[in-house]
């Protein structure tokens, strides 16, 4: 067999050409404004996380990052706009458990498909839910809550930030696993749902840690359990639901950045690397901690697997709990 002395050189030229072909896709990030769509109003956790990431992403990429709030239909309006945007890496969506996993079950004619309309870019954070009751309640443990609810069907109530909200879905999942009845009282937002729990108008809520931690710390609410696989550093004495008799239970809220399907792989890799760097900065970690969020720097593949795993799980919960959107 004839030995080709030019083969290594040709290989090097070919690899160089391939690298050069990918480079413009990454360079294209520079200069042009990057739009990060937040499908909810300003001030909520999704918006705060997006702004924390955007502030670091802009300088790292050498371009302006604009946070574009597009609320409506449980996040579906903003998500649809992101799905239809040009797949060049200049439009991203700050998605979360609702827009990327729950909405397909809530909205039968959803204009986007979380798995087909987007490519995963970065899993940003997870926010554990905390199950709380009023501090004056006789209920002291999750077991107390379940036994009381079973003994008085239709009497106990729980609040949430609205039909189809993360708090609504988390509580319905708990009811499904623990098999107990409790009446859902939806509110227009987390703040009023917690206010009425503080006032004694409802019996419990199971919502994101940021909305209830201050009230647990000042003694006005009692935490019964947390939704995460491990106990929270901020509430070390509060058991997980899994520890409290329901192994495998996990119902954290989570947030991830996705791009329109067809966005070049080189662009996705660059964005993932820069977002992960931002998540590991002390200032960003501190800002996320203030929201009760735990940073989750990982691969685009891990976010894609999370979305694929969560859709069937929450579809089952939505159906079993007869959850309808507002």
N, C-alpha and C positions, 0 to 999 in steps of 0.2 A: 504494500500500500504506500502510495507516494505521500511524503510528509509535506504539508503546506506551511512554509515558514511565515507566510503572511497572515495566517489564521488569527493569531493572538492580536495583531495590529488591527485587523478588520473587526474583531470582536470589540476592541477598545473603541474604535470609531463608531460602531453601531450603538454601544452602550452610551457613548457621549451624545449621540444624536437623540436617543430615547430620553436621556436626562434633559437635553435642551428642549425637547418637545413638551415635557412636563413643566419646565421652568416658567414659560409665559403664563400658564394657568395660575401659578403661585404669585408671579409678579403682578398679575392682573389685580391682585388684592390691593396693591399700593395705589394711592391717589384717589380712586373713586370712593364715594361715600358708601359705607356698609350700613344697611338698615336692619335693625334687630326688632322684629315685630313682637309686641307684647299683646296678647289677645284679651287683655283685661284693663280696667282703668288704672291710672297712676296710684301709687301708694300701697298696693297690696304686695304680698310676698313675691309674686312672679315679676312684678315691676322692679322691686328693690333688688332682687337677684340679677335681673337683666342689666340694671344700671351699674351694679358693682362690677360685673364682668365687662360691660361696655367701656367703662372708664379705663380699664387696663388693656383691653384689646386694641383700642384705637392707636395708642402710642406704639404698641408692639408690631402692628401691621403697617404703620405709617399712613393711616387714613382716618377720616372722621367716622365715628360710629354714632348713628342716630337711633334713639329709642323711639319707636313708633307705636303708640297705644291705639289698638283697634278692638275695643270691647264689643260684646254682643253675642247672643245665642250660646252662652256657656263657653265662650272662647272660640266657637266655630267660625265666626266671621273673619277674625284675624288669621286663623289657621288656613282658611280657604284662600285668602289673599296671598299668604306665603307659598302655598302649594302651587299657585298659578304664576308666581313670579319667575323671572328668567333664572335659569340654573347656572349662574356664573359666580356664585359665592358672595354676591353683594346683597342678597336678601336672606335673612335667617329668621327662624321662629323660636322664641322662648316658650317651648311647650311644657306641659306638665301632665300629671296623671289623668286630669279631666280631658284635656284636648287630645291626648294621644292614646288613651286606653279606655276611658269611660264613655266618651261621646258616641263612639260607634254603636253602643247599645242603647243610648238615650235618644239618639236622633236617627230614625230609620232611613232618611234620605240625606245623609251627611254628604256634602259636596267634595269631601276629600277622604282618602284612605290613609290612615297613619303609617301603614307599612309600604304602600305603593307610591304615595304622593311625595314622600320625603326620603332623604338619606340621613341616618343618624350622624351627628357631629360630636356632641359631648354630653355626657351625663354630668349635670352641674351639682345637684345636691338632693338630699332627702330631708324631709321634715316629719319627725314622728308626731303622731296624734296622741293626745293625753285624754283619758276618760276621767271626767270630773263631776262631782256633785257639790251642792251647796254645803258649806262647812257646818250648817245647823242640821243637816240631814242625818237621820238615824243610820243611813247606809254607810258602812265603813270599808267594805271590800267589794270586789267584783262578784264574789259568791253571794254576798248580801243582796246586791242589786238584782242578780238573776233570780234568787229565791223569792224576793219581794215581788218582782214583776210576774213571776209564775203564779204566785198566790193571789194576786189582784189583777187579773187580765184586763187590759184596757185602761187601767188607772194611771200607771206611770208614763211620763212623757219625756222625750228628749228633743233638744233644739239643734238646728243646724243653720248654716248660712244660706240655705235654699234647697229646693228639690234638685237632686243630682249633684249637689256640692260634695266636696271630698269628705266633709263631716257626716253627711247623710249616707254616703256609700260605706264609709268605715263602720258606722253604727249598724247598718243593715247587714254587713258582713259578720259583725259580732253576733247579731241576733240569729243569723243563719247557722253559725258554728255552735253557739251555746243553746239554741232552741228556746228562746223566751220572747214574750210579746212586749212591745213598748210602742207607744204612739208617737209618730214624728210630727213635730211642730216646725215648719220651715220659716225662716226669717229672710229679710233682704240684706244678707251680709253677716259675717261672723260677729262683729261688734254687738249688734242688737241681740243676737242669739245668746251671747255670754251675759249681757246686761240683764236679760230676763231670768237667767239662771241665778245670777247674784241676787235678784229680787225675789226669788222663790216661785216664779210663775211656771217654771219647768223643773224637772227632776235631775236631768243630766245632760251633758254634751260630750262629744268625742271628737275634738277638733285639734288643729295644729298647735303645737306647744307655744308659739309666740302669743297667741290670743288668750291663753289661760295662765301661763307661768307667773306673771306678776300677782295674780289673785290667789294662786296657791301659796306663793311666798308671803303674802300679807295676811294669810289665814282666812280669807273669805271663801275660798273653794278648797275642796279636799280631792286630791288625786287618788284614783283607785288603781289605775293600770296605764301602761304605755303600749303603743302599737308596734314598736320596733322589736327586732330579734334580741337586742341587748338593752339593759337598763340605761337610762339617760344619765350622763355625767351631771346634769343640772338637777336631777331628781333621783339620786342614788338609792333612796329608801323605797321608791315606788316600784313594785314588781311589773314585769311584762305580762301581757295577756297570756302569752305562751306558758309562762311560769305558773300562772293562776289556774291552770287546769286545761289549757287548750293548746297543746304542742303544735308548732308549725304556724300559729297565727302570726301574721305580719300585715300591717295595713298602713304603712307610712305614705305620706304624700311625697312625690318626687318631681324633679324638674330636669328637663334636658333640652339642649339646643339641636334643632334639625334644620336641614336645607332642602330646597326643592329637589325632587328626583332628577338625576342627571348631572348634578353638580360634580365637577371633576374630582377624582380621588385625591389628586395632589393638593387641591384646595382644601378638601375636608381634612386631610392629614395636618396641614399647616394650621388650620383653625383649631383643630383638636389639641395640638401641641401648645398653642398660645393660651387657649382657655384653661388647660390643665395647669400651665404655669401660673396663671392669674389665681386659680383656686388655691394654689399652695403659698400665695403671698400672705404674710401675717395680717396685713390690713384687711384683705378680702375675707380671710378666715374669721377675723374678729367681727366684720360686718355681717357675715352669714350667721355666726353664732348668736348675734343680736336678734336674728329672725328665727332662732331655734333650729337653724339649718346645719346639716352636716355635709361638708364638701365631699364630692365623690369623683375625683379625677380618675378617668379610666379611658378605655378605647371606644371608638365609635361602635364597634361590634358589640360591646357590652351593653350599650344603650339600646341598640337594635334588638338584642335578645330580651332585654327587660320589657320593651314595648310589646314584642310578640308574646311574651309570657303573661303579661298583665291583661291584654284584651279579653281572652276567654274567661279569665278569672272574674273580672268585673262585669262581664256580660251575664254570667250566672247570677251574680249578686243583684244586678239591676232587675233581672227577670223575677227572681225569688222574692224581692222586696217590692215588686210592682212600682218601681221608681219611675216617675214621669218628670220631664223637665218643666221648669216654670214657664 
